[in-house]
Amino acid sequence: MYFPVVTEALVWVLEREVFKQIMRISSIQRSQDNIKYLRSKFFVPGTKIVEQDTNGNEFFIISGGSVKITKRIP
């Protein structure tokens, strides 16, 4: 099987193991960036983080402290 060049092209060639190593490193970096971002988020006491009857597009992980959850019943 071969892949002919159709137009003038600049092609980079990486050995499989080099590509896998690059992917591992970028995955580790992405994970570290996500953890750093998550650690920067905090709420002061009394802050309302979610309100009943609103569409939620966020996911919360409580890694410290406590949260009071209440439900309004008509």
DRENDO-1510 file (C-alpha; in Angstrom, 1 decimal, always signed):
<recs>
REC; n; res; u; v; w
REC; 1; MET; +0.0; +0.0; +0.0 .
REC; 2; TYR; +1.3; +3.5; -0.7 .
REC; 3; PHE; +0.0; +7.0; -0.4 .
REC; 4; PRO; +0.9; +9.2; -3.4 .
REC; 5; VAL; +1.4; +12.9; -2.9 .
REC; 6; VAL; -1.2; +14.7; -4.9 .
REC; 7; THR; +0.1; +18.3; -4.6 .
REC; 8; GLU; +3.4; +19.7; -3.3 .
REC; 9; ALA; +3.5; +18.7; +0.4 .
REC; 10; LEU; +5.5; +19.1; +3.5 .
REC; 11; VAL; +5.4; +15.8; +5.4 .
REC; 12; TRP; +6.8; +15.0; +8.8 .
REC; 13; VAL; +7.8; +11.5; +9.6 .
REC; 14; LEU; +7.9; +10.2; +13.2 .
REC; 15; GLU; +8.7; +6.7; +14.3 .
REC; 16; ARG; +5.8; +5.0; +16.1 .
REC; 17; GLU; +7.6; +5.0; +19.5 .
REC; 18; VAL; +8.5; +8.7; +19.2 .
REC; 19; PHE; +4.9; +9.5; +18.4 .
REC; 20; LYS; +3.6; +7.4; +21.4 .
REC; 21; GLN; +6.1; +9.2; +23.7 .
REC; 22; ILE; +4.9; +12.6; +22.5 .
REC; 23; MET; +1.3; +11.6; +23.1 .
REC; 24; ARG; +2.1; +10.3; +26.6 .
REC; 25; ILE; +3.9; +13.6; +27.5 .
REC; 26; SER; +1.1; +15.8; +26.1 .
REC; 27; SER; -1.4; +13.7; +28.0 .
REC; 28; ILE; +0.5; +14.1; +31.3 .
REC; 29; GLN; +0.8; +17.9; +30.7 .
REC; 30; ARG; -2.9; +18.2; +29.9 .
REC; 31; SER; -3.8; +16.3; +33.1 .
REC; 32; GLN; -1.5; +18.6; +35.2 .
REC; 33; ASP; -3.0; +21.7; +33.6 .
REC; 34; ASN; -6.5; +20.4; +34.4 .
REC; 35; ILE; -5.6; +19.7; +38.0 .
REC; 36; LYS; -4.0; +23.1; +38.4 .
REC; 37; TYR; -7.2; +24.7; +37.1 .
REC; 38; LEU; -9.4; +22.7; +39.4 .
REC; 39; ARG; -7.3; +23.6; +42.4 .
REC; 40; SER; -7.7; +27.3; +41.6 .
REC; 41; LYS; -11.5; +27.1; +42.0 .
REC; 42; PHE; -12.9; +27.7; +45.5 .
REC; 43; PHE; -16.0; +29.4; +47.0 .
REC; 44; VAL; -16.4; +31.5; +50.1 .
REC; 45; PRO; -19.0; +30.5; +52.7 .
REC; 46; GLY; -22.5; +31.6; +51.7 .
REC; 47; THR; -21.8; +31.5; +47.9 .
REC; 48; LYS; -24.7; +29.9; +46.0 .
REC; 49; ILE; -23.0; +27.5; +43.5 .
REC; 50; VAL; -26.2; +25.9; +42.1 .
REC; 51; GLU; -29.8; +27.0; +42.1 .
REC; 52; GLN; -32.8; +24.8; +41.9 .
REC; 53; ASP; -34.7; +24.7; +38.5 .
REC; 54; THR; -31.8; +25.9; +36.4 .
REC; 55; ASN; -30.1; +24.0; +33.6 .
REC; 56; GLY; -26.8; +22.7; +34.8 .
REC; 57; ASN; -23.8; +22.4; +32.5 .
REC; 58; GLU; -21.2; +22.0; +35.2 .
REC; 59; PHE; -19.9; +19.2; +37.4 .
REC; 60; PHE; -18.8; +19.9; +40.9 .
REC; 61; ILE; -16.3; +17.8; +42.9 .
REC; 62; ILE; -16.2; +18.7; +46.6 .
REC; 63; SER; -12.6; +18.0; +47.6 .
REC; 64; GLY; -12.6; +19.9; +50.9 .
REC; 65; GLY; -14.9; +21.7; +53.2 .
REC; 66; SER; -18.7; +21.1; +53.2 .
REC; 67; VAL; -21.7; +22.1; +51.1 .
REC; 68; LYS; -25.2; +22.5; +52.3 .
REC; 69; ILE; -27.8; +21.1; +49.9 .
REC; 70; THR; -31.4; +22.3; +50.2 .
REC; 71; LYS; -34.5; +21.6; +48.1 .
REC; 72; ARG; -37.5; +23.9; +48.0 .
REC; 73; ILE; -40.8; +22.0; +48.2 .
REC; 74; PRO; -43.9; +23.8; +47.0 .
</recs>
